[in-house]
Amino acid sequence: LSEIDSTFISKSKDIRTYAYHQKESGYFNVTSLGVPIGTQQQDYYYYNQQRVVAGFTAQTIHGYRFHSNFLAGGGCGIEVVQDPMLHLFADARYEILKLQYTPYLVADAGYGLNLRADINTAWQSTAFSGGGFWGIGAGMRFNFNQAGAVVFDAQYKISHRSEEVSYPESDSYVNKYTMRRIVFKIGLAF
């Protein structure tokens, strides 16, 4: 009997166990909803203005978990603050601890496509364009006992977009917008 116990103990030292079930590596998904709150700098050709804005965001990220702490993937999302934007981006996450409740760091960068339809009238036409964005933040992951987790995070994000306004038989002007905001999100991870 003591030989069986010592064999079992020596083999069980090689097995990495957690109080919950989480893959050490492989596919992952995070789907979240959030609220962006911040400022929008409007750089018109004739004046500048800054104002407070808020909106809605929804996103999904798919990627690979490396060595149980580092996750990297790509995502897409919709953000509606003033204009609806389709965001395509790369996402990287690092889970600091390997506990059932663990903090993590997150960074993402990508390009936002402006979904607003161009405006063409007899006296003016306006073409809407997207722009690049990036964000960094921190969050908390609450792992379920069997599989999956609830995630909460806050990110500081900066994004750019522009619009070109043209007048018949006259000049055209480009208005630029820079949004600086904090995005609070809640989601599910698998």
Phi, psi and chi 1 to 4 in degrees:
 res  aa     phi    psi   chi1   chi2   chi3   chi4
   1 LEU       -  -39.3 -175.7   61.4      -      -
   2 SER   -67.2  -29.6   64.5      -      -      -
   3 GLU   -66.7  -39.0  -71.3  178.1   25.8      -
   4 ILE   -66.5  -43.5  -65.8  172.8      -      -
   5 ASP   -62.1  -45.4  -68.6  -20.7      -      -
   6 SER   -67.6  -36.1   63.8      -      -      -
   7 THR   -65.6  -44.4  -55.3      -      -      -
   8 PHE   -62.4  -43.1  176.9   75.1      -      -
   9 ILE   -65.4  -43.0  -68.9  170.5      -      -
  10 SER   -66.8  -36.5   66.1      -      -      -
  11 LYS   -73.4  -35.1  -74.7 -173.9  177.8 -179.0
  12 SER   -72.3  -18.2   65.4      -      -      -
  13 LYS   -66.3  -26.9  -71.5  179.9 -176.9  176.5
  14 ASP   -80.5  -15.6  -62.3  -26.0      -      -
  15 ILE   -90.2  126.9  -60.7  171.8      -      -
  16 ARG   -90.1  117.1 -150.0  167.3  173.6 -169.7
  17 THR  -115.6  151.0   59.3      -      -      -
  18 TYR  -127.8  159.5  -62.8  101.4      -      -
  19 ALA   -72.7   -9.4      -      -      -      -
  20 TYR  -136.2  169.1   56.8   96.2      -      -
  21 HIS  -100.5  113.3  -58.6  -74.8      -      -
  22 GLN  -140.5  136.1  177.8  176.8  -46.8      -
  23 LYS   -65.1  143.9  -65.1 -175.7  -75.3 -171.4
  24 GLU   -78.9  -29.9  -65.3 -119.7    2.3      -
  25 SER  -155.2  162.7   62.8      -      -      -
  26 GLY   125.5 -173.6      -      -      -      -
  27 TYR   -60.3  143.4  169.0   80.5      -      -
  28 PHE  -138.6  158.1   81.9   91.9      -      -
  29 ASN  -141.2  136.6  165.6  -96.8      -      -
  30 VAL  -128.8  123.2  177.7      -      -      -
  31 THR  -121.5  127.4  -58.8      -      -      -
  32 SER  -142.8  159.6   59.1      -      -      -
  33 LEU  -120.7  149.5  -59.6  172.8      -      -
  34 GLY  -157.9  177.6      -      -      -      -
  35 VAL  -128.6  114.1  177.2      -      -      -
  36 PRO   -89.6  132.0   25.0  -25.0      -      -
  37 ILE  -132.9  128.6  -58.0  169.0      -      -
  38 GLY  -179.7 -150.4      -      -      -      -
  39 THR  -119.3  153.3   61.8      -      -      -
  40 GLN  -123.9  119.7  177.3  173.8  -82.0      -
  41 GLN   -91.3  121.5  176.4   70.9   39.2      -
  42 GLN  -106.5  114.8  -60.5  169.0  -40.0      -
  43 ASP  -105.6   87.2  -64.4  -35.0      -      -
  44 TYR   -81.4  162.4  -67.4  119.2      -      -
  45 TYR   -67.1  -19.5   66.6   92.9      -      -
  46 TYR  -113.8  -12.2   54.1   91.8      -      -
  47 TYR  -167.7  166.1   78.2   97.6      -      -
  48 ASN  -116.0  148.2  -65.0  -25.7      -      -
  49 GLN  -148.1  145.5  176.4 -175.0    7.0      -
  50 GLN  -127.4  137.7 -175.1  168.6  -33.8      -
  51 ARG  -145.8  160.7   62.5 -170.8 -173.7  120.0
  52 VAL   -84.5  134.6  175.5      -      -      -
  53 VAL  -134.3  156.5  -66.7      -      -      -
  54 ALA  -145.9  161.9      -      -      -      -
  55 GLY  -166.6 -147.4      -      -      -      -
  56 PHE  -139.2  144.1  167.8   79.4      -      -
  57 THR  -140.3  145.9 -173.9      -      -      -
  58 ALA  -140.0  137.0      -      -      -      -
  59 GLN  -150.3  158.5   67.8 -179.1   26.6      -
  60 THR  -134.2  139.1 -176.3      -      -      -
  61 ILE  -125.9  134.5  -58.6  163.8      -      -
  62 HIS  -127.4  135.8  -59.3  -90.7      -      -
  63 GLY  -169.1 -155.1      -      -      -      -
  64 TYR  -128.8  137.1 -166.2   81.4      -      -
  65 ARG   -93.5  122.2  174.1 -175.0  -69.5  -83.1
  66 PHE  -106.0  131.7  -60.4   91.4      -      -
  67 HIS    49.6   31.7  -55.1  -67.9      -      -
  68 SER    64.8  -17.5   78.5      -      -      -
  69 ASN  -107.4  -31.8  -71.6   74.2      -      -
  70 PHE  -103.8  131.1  179.6   69.1      -      -
  71 LEU  -126.5  137.1  -62.7   83.1      -      -
  72 ALA  -140.3  142.5      -      -      -      -
  73 GLY  -170.0 -171.0      -      -      -      -
  74 GLY  -123.5  155.6      -      -      -      -
  75 GLY  -147.2  169.1      -      -      -      -
  76 CYS  -141.7  150.1   67.7      -      -      -
  77 GLY  -157.5  165.4      -      -      -      -
  78 ILE  -113.7  133.4  -65.6  -73.5      -      -
  79 GLU  -130.9  128.9 -176.9  171.5  -83.0      -
  80 VAL  -121.5  107.1  179.2      -      -      -
  81 VAL  -116.3  -65.5  175.2      -      -      -
  82 GLN  -114.6  -50.0 -177.8  176.9    2.9      -
  83 ASP  -111.4  147.9  -70.3   -5.7      -      -
  84 PRO   -72.9  131.1   22.6  -28.8      -      -
  85 MET  -123.7  137.9  -56.8  -71.9  -73.7      -
  86 LEU  -100.1  115.3  173.6   64.3      -      -
  87 HIS   -98.4  129.1  -73.7  171.5      -      -
  88 LEU  -116.4  127.7  -56.2  172.4      -      -
  89 PHE  -155.3  163.2   58.5   94.0      -      -
  90 ALA   -99.9  144.8      -      -      -      -
  91 ASP  -133.1  136.9 -179.3   88.8      -      -
  92 ALA  -131.1  137.8      -      -      -      -
  93 ARG  -135.1  145.6  -66.1  164.6 -175.5 -101.9
  94 TYR  -131.2  116.9 -176.6   78.2      -      -
  95 GLU   -86.1  118.9  -65.8  179.0  -10.1      -
  96 ILE   -69.9  -42.6  -61.9  168.0      -      -
  97 LEU  -116.7  162.7  -55.8  172.4      -      -
  98 LYS  -113.5   68.1  -69.4  -46.7  -56.4  169.4
  99 LEU  -124.2  172.3  -58.9  172.3      -      -
 100 GLN   -64.0  -32.3 -171.3  163.4    6.5      -
 101 TYR  -117.6  112.8  -47.8  114.2      -      -
 102 THR  -133.7  138.2 -175.4      -      -      -
 103 PRO   -78.5  157.3   25.1  -29.5      -      -
 104 TYR  -145.8  160.4   62.4   89.0      -      -
 105 LEU  -109.0  146.2  -57.2  173.9      -      -
 106 VAL  -139.5  144.1   60.3      -      -      -
 107 ALA  -142.2  142.6      -      -      -      -
 108 ASP  -146.1  156.8   56.8   24.6      -      -
 109 ALA  -152.9  145.6      -      -      -      -
 110 GLY  -177.8 -155.7      -      -      -      -
 111 TYR  -130.6  137.8 -169.9   83.1      -      -
 112 GLY  -106.5  125.0      -      -      -      -
 113 LEU   -92.9  126.7  -57.3  167.4      -      -
 114 ASN   -77.5  122.9 -162.4  -34.2      -      -
 115 LEU   -93.2   -1.5  -59.4  176.9      -      -
 116 ARG   -69.8  133.8 -172.2  171.1  177.6 -176.6
 117 ALA   -70.6  140.4      -      -      -      -
 118 ASP   -63.2  151.6  -67.5  -12.7      -      -
 119 ILE  -111.6  127.7  -60.9  170.3      -      -
 120 ASN  -130.2  115.2  -67.8  -54.2      -      -
 121 THR  -124.1  178.7   63.1      -      -      -
 122 ALA   -66.3  -28.1      -      -      -      -
 123 TRP  -108.6   -9.5   61.9   89.0      -      -
 124 GLN  -161.9  145.9  171.9 -176.8  -37.3      -
 125 SER  -128.7  141.2   65.3      -      -      -
 126 THR  -129.3  125.1  -55.5      -      -      -
 127 ALA  -110.3  126.7      -      -      -      -
 128 PHE   -99.1  135.6  -60.4   96.6      -      -
 129 SER  -127.3  154.8  -59.7      -      -      -
 130 GLY   -90.2 -159.2      -      -      -      -
 131 GLY  -177.5  177.8      -      -      -      -
 132 GLY   -76.6  161.7      -      -      -      -
 133 PHE  -152.9  159.9   71.3   89.9      -      -
 134 TRP  -149.4  160.2   62.4  -92.0      -      -
 135 GLY  -155.8  149.6      -      -      -      -
 136 ILE  -135.6  150.4   56.1  171.7      -      -
 137 GLY  -172.9 -170.3      -      -      -      -
 138 ALA  -142.4  157.0      -      -      -      -
 139 GLY  -155.8 -174.4      -      -      -      -
 140 MET  -134.0  134.5 -164.8   70.9 -179.3      -
 141 ARG  -111.9  125.4  179.7 -178.8  173.8  110.0
 142 PHE  -111.5   98.6  -60.8   90.8      -      -
 143 ASN   -75.1  137.9  -67.8  -61.5      -      -
 144 PHE   -75.3  163.6  -59.7  137.4      -      -
 145 ASN   -68.3  -36.4  -73.0  -25.4      -      -
 146 GLN   -93.1  -60.3  -65.2  -59.3  -44.4      -
 147 ALA  -160.9  147.3      -      -      -      -
 148 GLY    90.0  178.0      -      -      -      -
 149 ALA  -162.2  160.0      -      -      -      -
 150 VAL  -101.7  135.0  172.1      -      -      -
 151 VAL  -122.3  141.6  -67.7      -      -      -
 152 PHE  -126.2  134.8  -62.7   94.6      -      -
 153 ASP  -150.9  163.4   64.6   51.2      -      -
 154 ALA  -130.8  131.5      -      -      -      -
 155 GLN  -128.5  144.0  -79.9 -172.0  -73.4      -
 156 TYR   -93.1  124.4  175.1   73.7      -      -
 157 LYS  -127.9  146.5  -74.2 -164.5  167.9 -164.7
 158 ILE  -126.7  130.5  -66.4 -179.5      -      -
 159 SER  -137.4  158.0   63.8      -      -      -
 160 HIS  -128.1  148.7  -55.6  -79.7      -      -
 161 ARG  -154.5  167.8   68.1  176.8 -175.0   81.8
 162 SER  -150.4  167.6   62.5      -      -      -
 163 GLU  -143.0  139.4   59.2 -171.9   39.6      -
 164 GLU  -107.1  122.3 -178.3  177.2    2.6      -
 165 VAL  -106.4  124.3 -179.6      -      -      -
 166 SER  -121.6  143.0  -58.4      -      -      -
 167 TYR  -118.6  142.0  -59.5   96.3      -      -
 168 PRO   -60.7  135.8  -14.2   22.9      -      -
 169 GLU    54.4   37.9  -58.7  177.3   24.7      -
 170 SER  -153.0 -172.8 -177.6      -      -      -
 171 ASP   -77.5  165.4  -65.5  -26.7      -      -
 172 SER  -116.1  151.5   65.0      -      -      -
 173 TYR  -130.9  148.2  -56.0   95.6      -      -
 174 VAL  -111.0  122.9  176.2      -      -      -
 175 ASN  -100.6  129.4  -60.3  -37.4      -      -
 176 LYS  -111.9  143.7  -64.2 -179.0 -179.6  179.4
 177 TYR  -126.7  132.8  -58.8   87.8      -      -
 178 THR  -123.0  124.5  -59.4      -      -      -
 179 MET  -110.3  126.4  -67.6 -176.9   19.5      -
 180 ARG  -116.0  124.0  -67.3  173.1  176.5   83.8
 181 ARG  -154.7  163.3   61.7 -153.1 -179.8  -81.1
 182 ILE  -103.8  131.7  -58.6  -67.9      -      -
 183 VAL  -113.0  118.0 -178.0      -      -      -
 184 PHE   -98.7  125.5  -61.2   98.7      -      -
 185 LYS  -130.8  151.7  -69.2 -178.3  -71.9 -169.2
 186 ILE  -133.0  141.8 -178.3  172.6      -      -
 187 GLY  -162.6 -175.1      -      -      -      -
 188 LEU  -118.4  141.2  -67.6  174.3      -      -
 189 ALA  -125.1  141.3      -      -      -      -
 190 PHE  -135.8      -  -65.7   96.7      -      -
